[in-house]
Amino acid sequence: MEYLTAFGNWCSGPGLWHGGGFGGWGGSLGMAFPLGGIFQLLVIGLIIYFTVRLIRKPATHSGPGTPHDILKRRYAAGEIDRETYRAMQDELGNS
């Protein structure tokens, strides 16, 4: 129950849900900014961002692969021709 009271105290006043008031830099700049609402949106956005980041599994990087995989990738990309591919494949197969 203490959490609800603390949240209510944090959210009370001008801001995102209560409207009507502006806080912060009103007088000297000649304009008022709703800083309370912006701050609350920032906190909520950060909570959502880190929650999604914790839930999502990190991408695994398996590295460049075996020599045969690298050779196939180079041939598919057109970096080497058929004769070079076959010669390298034979060389890898014999070693």
VEXZA-582782 format. One record per residue (C-alpha): residue in one letter; x, y, z. Coordinates in pm, 1 decimal, decimal comma. Layout:
<recs>
- pafi/east/north/up
- A/X/Y/Z .
...
</recs>
This chain:
<recs>
- pafi/east/north/up
- M/0,0/0,0/0,0 .
- E/296,1/228,2/60,1 .
- Y/390,0/196,6/-305,6 .
- L/55,1/332,8/-416,4 .
- T/89,9/628,9/-183,0 .
- A/440,5/700,3/-308,1 .
- F/323,5/678,1/-669,4 .
- G/30,3/906,1/-592,6 .
- N/260,2/1163,2/-436,4 .
- W/495,2/1143,0/-734,4 .
- C/214,4/1189,3/-984,3 .
- S/25,3/1458,4/-799,6 .
- G/51,4/1807,0/-934,1 .
- P/71,8/1946,8/-1284,0 .
- G/182,3/1694,3/-1533,7 .
- L/73,5/1422,4/-1766,2 .
- W/-252,6/1310,2/-1604,5 .
- H/-351,8/1613,3/-1402,8 .
- G/-322,8/1888,6/-1661,9 .
- G/-388,9/2254,1/-1608,2 .
- G/-53,7/2361,7/-1472,0 .
- F/289,7/2419,9/-1611,1 .
- G/610,4/2388,4/-1421,3 .
- G/958,3/2513,4/-1470,7 .
- W/1082,4/2782,1/-1704,5 .
- G/781,6/3006,8/-1749,8 .
- G/868,6/3355,4/-1634,7 .
- S/1204,5/3452,7/-1778,2 .
- L/1170,7/3274,2/-2111,7 .
- G/825,9/3404,2/-2189,5 .
- M/682,7/3058,4/-2246,8 .
- A/581,6/2770,4/-2021,7 .
- F/693,8/2409,9/-2065,1 .
- P/497,1/2118,6/-1923,2 .
- L/804,7/1964,2/-1760,6 .
- G/609,4/1740,6/-1525,4 .
- G/440,4/1554,0/-1809,2 .
- I/760,5/1529,3/-2010,7 .
- F/945,0/1386,6/-1710,6 .
- Q/671,8/1130,4/-1646,6 .
- L/670,2/1024,2/-2012,4 .
- L/1048,6/990,0/-2003,2 .
- V/1037,5/767,5/-1694,3 .
- I/761,1/550,3/-1838,6 .
- G/946,6/523,9/-2170,0 .
- L/1266,7/417,4/-1995,5 .
- I/1079,6/153,3/-1796,7 .
- I/928,3/11,0/-2115,7 .
- Y/1262,4/22,0/-2300,1 .
- F/1453,6/-166,5/-2031,5 .
- T/1172,4/-417,2/-1979,6 .
- V/1169,9/-504,3/-2349,9 .
- R/1548,5/-520,0/-2353,3 .
- L/1552,6/-764,4/-2060,8 .
- I/1285,7/-987,0/-2215,1 .
- R/1432,8/-1001,2/-2564,5 .
- K/1709,0/-1255,6/-2609,7 .
- P/2039,6/-1114,6/-2730,7 .
- A/2141,6/-1202,7/-3082,4 .
- T/2410,4/-1467,3/-3097,1 .
- H/2698,6/-1427,2/-3332,8 .
- S/2852,7/-1755,0/-3436,2 .
- G/3160,1/-1601,8/-3595,8 .
- P/3278,4/-1642,1/-3953,0 .
- G/3207,7/-2016,3/-3969,6 .
- T/3403,8/-2313,3/-4093,8 .
- P/3644,4/-2282,6/-4388,1 .
- H/3391,9/-2464,3/-4608,9 .
- D/3119,5/-2215,2/-4511,3 .
- I/3346,3/-1920,7/-4589,2 .
- L/3438,0/-2074,7/-4926,1 .
- K/3070,5/-2128,1/-5014,9 .
- R/2986,8/-1772,0/-4912,6 .
- R/3270,5/-1627,6/-5123,9 .
- Y/3161,6/-1833,9/-5425,9 .
- A/2797,2/-1731,2/-5383,8 .
- A/2900,2/-1364,0/-5358,4 .
- G/3097,5/-1391,5/-5681,3 .
- E/3435,2/-1320,7/-5520,4 .
- I/3587,6/-1633,6/-5671,9 .
- D/3518,2/-1825,3/-5991,4 .
- R/3425,0/-2193,4/-6031,3 .
- E/3778,7/-2318,8/-6094,9 .
- T/3913,7/-2140,6/-5787,2 .
- Y/3621,9/-2269,4/-5581,1 .
- R/3683,8/-2630,7/-5685,8 .
- A/4059,9/-2601,7/-5632,8 .
- M/4012,2/-2457,5/-5284,5 .
- Q/3746,9/-2718,0/-5205,6 .
- D/3984,2/-2997,2/-5305,9 .
- E/4262,3/-2839,4/-5100,5 .
- L/4038,4/-2810,9/-4794,0 .
- G/3917,7/-3167,9/-4839,8 .
- N/4272,7/-3305,5/-4852,2 .
- S/4403,1/-3120,6/-4547,6 .
</recs>
